[in-house]
Amino acid sequence: MLLSSLVATAIIAPSTVVSTMMNAAKMGVTMSIEFVGIYAVWMGIMQVMDDCKLSHKLSAVLSRPVRWIFGRTDKETEKNICLNIASNMIGIGSAATPYGIKAMKGLDKGSNKATRAMIMLVVINSTGIQLLPTTVIGMRAIAGSVSPSSILWPTVVATFIPTILGVLLVSAIYRRKNG
């Protein structure tokens, strides 16, 4: 795609190829720097939550649904699952990744096979229910959107439905396979 767009630009407006590439590179660097600020704030909030033991309280609130969805796990794995889900819910997938990796290691039973809980974690992360899509709102604000948060409710609906369907589908497949 990159090559085809470069060739198309060279054919249609050859005098603008270099300036277009330079402007795109400048915009990419600018957006990257602005995203560092957004991520730093949310990663800091997650660290403060962890330091204040708020993550333990969040784990307590989410522990019943997590146990229902994932089955019994140790407390640390349960906490990592809860923080992974919570990070995704507030739109900071990059903060969710370390918690997801730790949770996946905790769910691994050493059998070289993906367990139901591991598959469920992948499905929940892939469908990524978001209550507050901070990254997308930040991107829209950086791009100069008049109403960057207007995507809030459509995002909630568009992520909630696939997450519920994914959880139900994995449960149904495992119930059928094992029962």
C-alpha positions as CSV (number, residue, x, y, z in Angstrom):
1,M,0.0,0.0,0.0
2,L,2.8,2.4,0.8
3,L,4.5,1.7,-2.5
4,S,1.3,2.0,-4.5
5,S,0.4,5.3,-2.8
6,L,3.9,6.6,-3.4
7,V,3.7,5.6,-7.1
8,A,0.2,7.1,-7.5
9,T,1.4,10.4,-5.9
10,A,4.4,10.5,-8.2
11,I,2.2,10.0,-11.2
12,I,-0.6,12.4,-10.2
13,A,1.5,15.2,-8.6
14,P,5.2,14.5,-8.9
15,S,6.2,17.9,-7.5
16,T,4.5,17.1,-4.1
17,V,6.0,13.7,-3.4
18,V,8.8,14.9,-1.2
19,S,6.8,17.6,0.6
20,T,4.0,15.1,1.2
21,M,6.4,12.6,2.6
22,M,8.0,15.2,4.9
23,N,4.7,16.5,6.2
24,A,3.5,12.9,6.9
25,A,6.7,12.2,8.8
26,K,6.4,15.4,10.8
27,M,2.8,14.6,11.6
28,G,3.7,11.1,12.7
29,V,6.4,12.3,15.0
30,T,4.1,15.0,16.5
31,M,1.3,12.5,17.1
32,S,3.8,10.1,18.7
33,I,5.0,12.7,21.1
34,E,1.4,13.7,22.0
35,F,0.5,10.0,22.5
36,V,3.5,9.6,24.9
37,G,1.8,12.2,27.1
38,I,-1.6,10.5,26.9
39,Y,-0.1,7.1,27.8
40,A,2.1,8.6,30.5
41,V,-0.9,10.0,32.3
42,W,-2.9,6.7,32.1
43,M,0.1,4.5,33.0
44,G,0.7,6.8,35.9
45,I,-2.9,6.5,37.0
46,M,-2.6,2.7,36.8
47,Q,0.6,2.8,38.9
48,V,-1.1,5.0,41.5
49,M,-4.0,2.6,41.6
50,D,-1.6,-0.3,42.2
51,D,0.4,1.6,44.8
52,C,-2.8,2.7,46.7
53,K,-4.1,-0.9,46.6
54,L,-7.0,0.3,44.5
55,S,-6.2,-2.5,42.2
56,H,-7.0,-4.9,45.0
57,K,-10.4,-3.2,45.5
58,L,-11.0,-3.4,41.7
59,S,-10.1,-7.0,41.8
60,A,-12.6,-7.6,44.6
61,V,-15.3,-5.9,42.6
62,L,-14.5,-7.8,39.4
63,S,-13.5,-11.1,41.1
64,R,-17.0,-12.7,41.0
65,P,-17.5,-12.1,37.3
66,V,-13.8,-13.1,36.6
67,R,-14.2,-16.3,38.6
68,W,-17.4,-17.0,36.7
69,I,-15.8,-16.4,33.3
70,F,-12.3,-17.8,34.0
71,G,-12.9,-20.3,36.8
72,R,-10.8,-20.5,40.0
73,T,-7.3,-19.0,39.7
74,D,-4.8,-17.8,42.2
75,K,-5.2,-14.3,43.6
76,E,-2.3,-12.8,41.6
77,T,-3.6,-14.2,38.3
78,E,-7.1,-12.9,39.2
79,K,-5.7,-9.5,40.0
80,N,-3.8,-9.4,36.7
81,I,-6.9,-10.4,34.7
82,C,-8.9,-7.7,36.5
83,L,-6.3,-5.1,35.8
84,N,-6.0,-6.2,32.2
85,I,-9.8,-6.0,31.7
86,A,-10.0,-2.6,33.5
87,S,-7.2,-1.1,31.4
88,N,-8.9,-2.2,28.2
89,M,-12.2,-0.8,29.5
90,I,-10.7,2.7,29.9
91,G,-9.0,2.5,26.5
92,I,-5.4,2.0,27.4
93,G,-4.6,-1.2,25.7
94,S,-0.9,-0.7,26.1
95,A,-1.2,-0.6,29.8
96,A,-3.3,-3.8,29.6
97,T,-0.7,-5.8,27.8
98,P,1.7,-6.3,30.7
99,Y,-1.2,-7.4,32.9
100,G,-2.5,-9.7,30.2
101,I,0.9,-11.4,29.8
102,K,1.2,-11.9,33.5
103,A,-2.4,-13.3,33.6
104,M,-1.7,-15.6,30.7
105,K,1.4,-16.9,32.5
106,G,-0.7,-17.5,35.6
107,L,-3.3,-19.3,33.6
108,D,-0.8,-21.6,31.8
109,K,-0.9,-25.1,33.3
110,G,2.2,-26.2,31.5
111,S,0.4,-28.6,29.2
112,N,1.4,-26.9,25.9
113,K,-2.3,-26.5,25.2
114,A,-4.4,-23.4,25.5
115,T,-6.9,-23.8,28.3
116,R,-10.5,-22.5,28.2
117,A,-9.4,-19.6,30.5
118,M,-6.5,-18.7,28.2
119,I,-8.8,-18.7,25.2
120,M,-11.3,-16.7,27.1
121,L,-8.7,-14.1,28.0
122,V,-7.6,-13.8,24.3
123,V,-11.3,-13.4,23.2
124,I,-12.0,-10.7,25.8
125,N,-8.8,-8.9,24.9
126,S,-9.6,-9.2,21.2
127,T,-13.1,-7.9,21.5
128,G,-11.9,-5.3,24.0
129,I,-15.0,-3.9,25.7
130,Q,-14.3,-0.2,26.2
131,L,-16.3,2.1,28.5
132,L,-13.9,5.0,27.9
133,P,-12.0,4.9,24.6
134,T,-9.3,7.3,25.8
135,T,-6.8,6.5,23.1
136,V,-9.3,7.1,20.3
137,I,-10.7,10.2,22.0
138,G,-7.1,11.5,22.3
139,M,-6.4,10.7,18.6
140,R,-9.5,12.6,17.6
141,A,-8.5,15.6,19.8
142,I,-5.0,15.6,18.4
143,A,-6.5,15.5,14.9
144,G,-8.6,18.6,15.7
145,S,-12.0,17.0,16.0
146,V,-14.8,19.4,17.1
147,S,-16.3,16.7,19.3
148,P,-13.7,14.0,20.1
149,S,-15.8,12.2,22.7
150,S,-18.9,11.8,20.4
151,I,-17.8,8.3,19.7
152,L,-18.3,7.3,23.4
153,W,-21.7,5.5,23.2
154,P,-21.2,3.9,19.8
155,T,-17.9,2.5,21.0
156,V,-19.5,1.1,24.2
157,V,-22.2,-0.6,22.1
158,A,-19.7,-1.7,19.4
159,T,-17.4,-3.3,21.9
160,F,-19.9,-4.7,24.5
161,I,-21.9,-6.8,22.0
162,P,-18.9,-8.7,20.6
163,T,-17.4,-9.3,24.0
164,I,-20.6,-10.8,25.3
165,L,-21.0,-12.9,22.2
166,G,-17.4,-14.0,22.3
167,V,-17.7,-15.1,26.0
168,L,-20.9,-17.0,25.2
169,L,-19.4,-18.6,22.1
170,V,-16.3,-19.9,23.9
171,S,-18.5,-21.2,26.8
172,A,-20.9,-22.9,24.4
173,I,-18.0,-24.5,22.4
174,Y,-16.4,-25.8,25.6
175,R,-19.7,-27.0,27.0
176,R,-20.4,-28.9,23.8
177,K,-16.9,-30.3,23.6
178,N,-16.9,-31.5,27.2
179,G,-20.5,-32.4,27.7
